[in-house]
Amino acid sequence: MTIEIIILIFLLSILYALFIYKLIQANQLKKPILSVVSIFFVFVLVHYVFHSNLGYPINNHLPETFKLLHFHKSKNKIVMLITSNDQHLPRLHSLDYDLELEELLAEAMNDERAGKLLLGVTEKNRSDGVPSIKFREIKRNLPTK
């Protein structure tokens, strides 16, 4: 994410330098359309790039393996708080509501409260392209005494 921020700042600096050069070259600020277009462009670009960091649930695909921390049903969505192996910070994911999915997630949360270590796995074997979620129990590797 840091590289994306640096690239965005670099590109915006080049864009603003170009607009300022064009305004100075015209020797007057009689073309306010350049300022309006640049501000609009910056707003759209920043909103598009940083939308995933605003704390809203993302709608993209779930990671292949994840750990379920919590879920919540709201209207026609299920919002899941998960951590994946490549990202250690929790992330909110939003999925369309499905009764089977809600029952599966409730059962997984109950198993985790009972002390089981579960790993969520997404499988894309359904014919409609919607990934299915399965939970596997992870065996604990305890050292010998």
N, C-alpha and C positions, 0 to 999 in steps of 0.2 A: 504494500500500500504506500510505503514511503517513496518508492520509485515513481509511482503514478502521480503523487503530489508534486514531486520535483519536476517531472515532465510537464505537468499542467502549469505550474508557475513559470517555467521556462517558455512554454508556448504562449501563455498570456502576456508575458513580458515582450516577446517578439511582436505579437499582435498589436499591443498598445504602442510600442515604439514605431511601428509602421503607421498607425493612425496619427500619432503625434507628428511624425515626419510629413505626412500628407497635409495635415493642418498647417504646419509651419511653411511648407512649400507653397501653399495657396496664399500665404502671407496675411490671411485674415481668417477669422473663425465664422465665415459665412455659410459653412456646410455643417450644420449641426446633425445632419443625418448620420455622419460617420460616428459621432458620439453615441447617438441613440442605438445604432446598429451594434456598436461594440459593447455597450452595456447589456443589450438584449442577448448577444452572443455569450457573454460572460455568465449571465444569469442562467441560461439554458445549460451551458456546459458544466457549471459548478453543480447545479441541481442534478444533472444526469450522472456525473462522476461520483458525487458524495451522497447520493440517496441511500446507498447501502450502509452508510455510517451514521445515519440519523437516529437509529434505535428502532426503526420500524421493522416488522418482519419482512424478510425477503421472500420472493415467490419463486426463486429459481430452484433447481433440482437439489435434493438432499445429497449429502456426501454418501459415498459407498458404505462407509462404516461410521457409526456415531454412538454416543452415549446420551440417552434421554435423561434430562434433568427435571423437566416439568412440562405439562401441556395444559392448554385451556381451550374450551369450546366457546366460540363467540359467533352467534347468528349462523352463518353458513360457512364458517372457516374454523379450522383447528390450528392453533398457534402452538408450536413446539419450541422449547428451549433446549438446545442440544449443544454438545461439544463434539468435535471431530478429532481424528488423530493428527491432522496437519495444522489445526488451529486449536490452541488450548483455551482460548477465551470462548465463553458461551455465545451462541448466536440464535436469534429468533427466526424460525421458518414458518411460513403460512401455507397450509394445504387446504384444498376444498374439503368440506365436511363429508364424512362417510361414517355410517353407523359402525361398520366392521372395524374401521380404523380407530374410532373412539374406544371401542371395547378392547382392541388390541393394546392401545396405549394405556388404558386403565389397568389392564392385567399386568403389563410390564411395570407400571409404577408400583402396584401392589407387591410384585415379586422383588423389586428393588428395596421396598420398605421392609420386606422380610429378610433382607440381607444377601440376596443373590446379586452377583455382578452380571449385568446384561449388556450385550453389544447389539445395537440395531444394525441391520444389513438391508440395503435396498437392492431389489432384484428387478430387472426390466424384462421379465418373461411373460408379461400379460400381453394379450393381443391388441389391446387398445392403446398401448404405449405408456400407460400410467404405471409407474414403478410400484411394486408391492414391498411392504416392509415386514421383515421377520426379525425376531429377537432370539439371540443365542445366549446361552449361559456360558460365562467364561470360567474355566477352572482356575482356582487359586493355586499358585505355585508357592508353597510355603517351604522355607528351608528346613532341613532336617535338624533335629536337636543334637 
